[in-house]
Structures are given as structure tokens and as C-alpha cells.
């Protein structure tokens, strides 16, 4: 069921030691501030997968809230980037919201893949960049 302000899937990967990653099961939950989501001890995740509403405002909201749940080095997957089922209704085009989000986080992210899904890695934290 698609619903604004809800993430359909959250996944986390926990590190056991240097170079040894172990995937854990995904968790379903509502978007909440870091520290209030189950799964990781610090409330942050290595992987967040968003497949929810196709409305631009919902997509943008889900992306921003998900970004706040992502630790540095983590990966955000945004589904349905190229979804265009309703050509006549511009409010139902996720691509515009994803492009806007990528513009805002461009200084602290790296796009790893852009196709039907967009995969973006968080390489910095907002506010930590040099102001020069």
C-alpha cells in the first residue's frame, strides 16, 4: 500500500569487523527521527530502500527523511525514478522530486546508479563542508 511519509522497506548492514559485512533482514516502519527506528543501535542505517508513493511531494519527503536515517557511507535506493504511468498528471512523476533531492545533497553524495532506480551514497554530512 502506497502512503505518503512512510518508507516501505528499510535494510541495514552491520559490520562484524574490518572488511567483514553481514546483511541483516529488512525492517518495515514509518519514517522517524534517528534513534527511534529499530534495527541499528545508533538509529542509522547502511541501506535505505524507498518504494512508496509516486507523488512528487511524497517522493521528496521520503528521500529527505530517509537521508536523515542514513549514516555516512550508507546507500539510499529510490525506486521508480523513470515511472511515468500518468503522462497527463505532472504531480505523479517521481523523477522531478528525485532530481531536486539530488541537487540539494549533491555536495555530500555520490550517484552510483541512475536508471529505473537511483542509487546514491552519502559521502558527507550536511553542515560539515568547508564554507570557502
C-alpha positions as a Markdown table, in Angstrom:
| # | Residue | x | y | z |
|---|---|---|---|---|
| 1 | Unk | 0.0 | 0.0 | 0.0 |
| 2 | Unk | 1.4 | 3.3 | -1.0 |
| 3 | Unk | 1.3 | 6.0 | 1.6 |
| 4 | Unk | 2.9 | 9.4 | 2.0 |
| 5 | Unk | 5.6 | 9.8 | 4.6 |
| 6 | Unk | 6.1 | 6.0 | 5.0 |
| 7 | Unk | 9.1 | 4.0 | 3.9 |
| 8 | Unk | 8.2 | 0.6 | 2.5 |
| 9 | Unk | 11.4 | -1.0 | 3.3 |
| 10 | Unk | 14.5 | -0.3 | 5.4 |
| 11 | Unk | 17.5 | -2.5 | 5.4 |
| 12 | Unk | 20.6 | -2.4 | 7.5 |
| 13 | Unk | 24.0 | -4.0 | 7.2 |
| 14 | Unk | 26.1 | -4.4 | 10.3 |
| 15 | Unk | 29.9 | -4.6 | 10.3 |
| 16 | Unk | 31.4 | -7.5 | 12.2 |
| 17 | Unk | 34.9 | -6.5 | 11.7 |
| 18 | Unk | 37.2 | -4.9 | 9.1 |
| 19 | Unk | 36.0 | -5.9 | 5.7 |
| 20 | Unk | 33.5 | -8.4 | 7.0 |
| 21 | Unk | 29.9 | -7.3 | 6.4 |
| 22 | Unk | 26.9 | -9.3 | 7.3 |
| 23 | Unk | 23.5 | -8.4 | 5.9 |
| 24 | Unk | 20.5 | -8.4 | 8.2 |
| 25 | Unk | 16.8 | -8.7 | 7.5 |
| 26 | Unk | 14.9 | -5.6 | 6.3 |
| 27 | Unk | 12.6 | -3.8 | 8.7 |
| 28 | Unk | 9.3 | -2.1 | 7.9 |
| 29 | Unk | 8.5 | 1.0 | 9.8 |
| 30 | Unk | 7.3 | 4.6 | 9.5 |
| 31 | Unk | 9.9 | 7.3 | 9.0 |
| 32 | Unk | 11.0 | 8.6 | 12.3 |
| 33 | Unk | 13.9 | 10.7 | 13.6 |
| 34 | Unk | 17.2 | 8.9 | 14.0 |
| 35 | Unk | 17.3 | 7.0 | 17.3 |
| 36 | Unk | 13.6 | 6.0 | 17.1 |
| 37 | Unk | 13.9 | 3.3 | 14.4 |
| 38 | Unk | 14.6 | -0.3 | 15.2 |
| 39 | Unk | 17.4 | -2.1 | 13.5 |
| 40 | Unk | 20.7 | -0.3 | 14.3 |
| 41 | Unk | 21.9 | 0.6 | 17.7 |
| 42 | Unk | 22.6 | 4.2 | 16.7 |
| 43 | Unk | 19.3 | 4.5 | 14.8 |
| 44 | Unk | 21.2 | 5.0 | 11.5 |
| 45 | Unk | 21.3 | 2.6 | 8.6 |
| 46 | Unk | 23.8 | 1.5 | 5.9 |
| 47 | Unk | 21.0 | 0.9 | 3.4 |
| 48 | Unk | 17.6 | 2.5 | 3.0 |
| 49 | Unk | 15.3 | 1.4 | 0.1 |
| 50 | Unk | 12.4 | 3.7 | -0.7 |
| 51 | Unk | 9.5 | 2.4 | -2.8 |
| 52 | Unk | 6.4 | 4.3 | -1.9 |
| 53 | Unk | 4.2 | 7.0 | -3.3 |
| 54 | Unk | 4.7 | 8.3 | -6.8 |
| 55 | Unk | 3.6 | 11.9 | -6.0 |
| 56 | Unk | 6.4 | 14.4 | -6.2 |
| 57 | Unk | 5.9 | 15.9 | -2.8 |
| 58 | Unk | 5.7 | 12.4 | -1.2 |
| 59 | Unk | 8.8 | 11.2 | -3.0 |
| 60 | Unk | 10.8 | 14.3 | -2.0 |
| 61 | Unk | 9.6 | 13.9 | 1.7 |
| 62 | Unk | 10.6 | 10.2 | 1.7 |
| 63 | Unk | 14.0 | 11.0 | 0.3 |
| 64 | Unk | 14.8 | 13.7 | 2.8 |
| 65 | Unk | 13.6 | 11.7 | 5.8 |
| 66 | Unk | 15.4 | 8.6 | 4.6 |
| 67 | Unk | 18.6 | 10.7 | 4.1 |
| 68 | Unk | 18.5 | 11.6 | 7.8 |
| 69 | Unk | 18.3 | 7.9 | 8.7 |
| 70 | Unk | 21.4 | 7.1 | 6.6 |
| 71 | Unk | 24.9 | 7.0 | 8.1 |
| 72 | Unk | 27.8 | 8.4 | 6.3 |
| 73 | Unk | 28.9 | 5.9 | 3.6 |
| 74 | Unk | 25.4 | 4.5 | 3.5 |
| 75 | Unk | 23.4 | 3.9 | 0.4 |
| 76 | Unk | 19.9 | 5.2 | -0.5 |
| 77 | Unk | 17.9 | 3.5 | -3.2 |
| 78 | Unk | 15.0 | 5.4 | -4.7 |
| 79 | Unk | 12.7 | 3.2 | -6.8 |
| 80 | Unk | 10.5 | 4.2 | -9.7 |
| 81 | Unk | 12.7 | 7.1 | -11.0 |
| 82 | Unk | 11.6 | 6.5 | -14.5 |
| 83 | Unk | 7.9 | 5.8 | -13.6 |
| 84 | Unk | 5.6 | 7.8 | -15.9 |
| 85 | Unk | 2.3 | 5.9 | -15.9 |
| 86 | Unk | 0.2 | 9.1 | -15.8 |
| 87 | Unk | 1.6 | 11.3 | -18.5 |
| 88 | Unk | -1.1 | 13.9 | -18.1 |
| 89 | Unk | -0.6 | 14.4 | -14.3 |
| 90 | Unk | 2.8 | 16.0 | -13.6 |
| 91 | Unk | 2.3 | 15.6 | -9.9 |
| 92 | Unk | 2.8 | 11.8 | -10.4 |
| 93 | Unk | 6.4 | 12.0 | -11.7 |
| 94 | Unk | 8.9 | 10.8 | -9.1 |
| 95 | Unk | 11.9 | 11.8 | -11.4 |
| 96 | Unk | 11.4 | 15.5 | -10.7 |
| 97 | Unk | 11.4 | 15.0 | -7.0 |
| 98 | Unk | 14.5 | 12.8 | -7.1 |
| 99 | Unk | 16.4 | 15.2 | -9.3 |
| 100 | Unk | 15.5 | 18.0 | -6.9 |
| 101 | Unk | 16.7 | 15.9 | -3.9 |
| 102 | Unk | 20.0 | 15.1 | -5.7 |
| 103 | Unk | 20.6 | 18.7 | -6.4 |
| 104 | Unk | 20.3 | 19.6 | -2.7 |
| 105 | Unk | 22.5 | 16.7 | -1.5 |
| 106 | Unk | 24.9 | 16.9 | -4.4 |
| 107 | Unk | 27.8 | 18.2 | -2.3 |
| 108 | Unk | 27.6 | 15.3 | 0.2 |
| 109 | Unk | 26.6 | 12.4 | -2.1 |
| 110 | Unk | 27.7 | 10.3 | -5.0 |
| 111 | Unk | 25.3 | 8.9 | -7.5 |
| 112 | Unk | 26.2 | 5.2 | -8.0 |
| 113 | Unk | 23.5 | 4.3 | -10.5 |
| 114 | Unk | 20.7 | 6.1 | -12.3 |
| 115 | Unk | 18.1 | 4.1 | -14.2 |
| 116 | Unk | 14.7 | 2.9 | -13.1 |
| 117 | Unk | 16.2 | 3.1 | -9.6 |
| 118 | Unk | 18.6 | 5.7 | -8.4 |
| 119 | Unk | 21.3 | 4.6 | -6.0 |
| 120 | Unk | 23.1 | 7.3 | -4.1 |
| 121 | Unk | 25.8 | 7.1 | -1.5 |
| 122 | Unk | 26.1 | 9.5 | 1.4 |
| 123 | Unk | 29.7 | 10.7 | 1.4 |
| 124 | Unk | 29.4 | 13.5 | 3.9 |
| 125 | Unk | 27.1 | 15.1 | 6.4 |
| 126 | Unk | 25.2 | 18.3 | 5.8 |
| 127 | Unk | 27.0 | 21.2 | 7.5 |
| 128 | Unk | 30.4 | 19.6 | 7.6 |
| 129 | Unk | 31.5 | 21.0 | 4.3 |
| 130 | Unk | 34.0 | 23.9 | 4.1 |
| 131 | Unk | 32.3 | 27.2 | 3.5 |
| 132 | Unk | 35.1 | 28.5 | 1.2 |
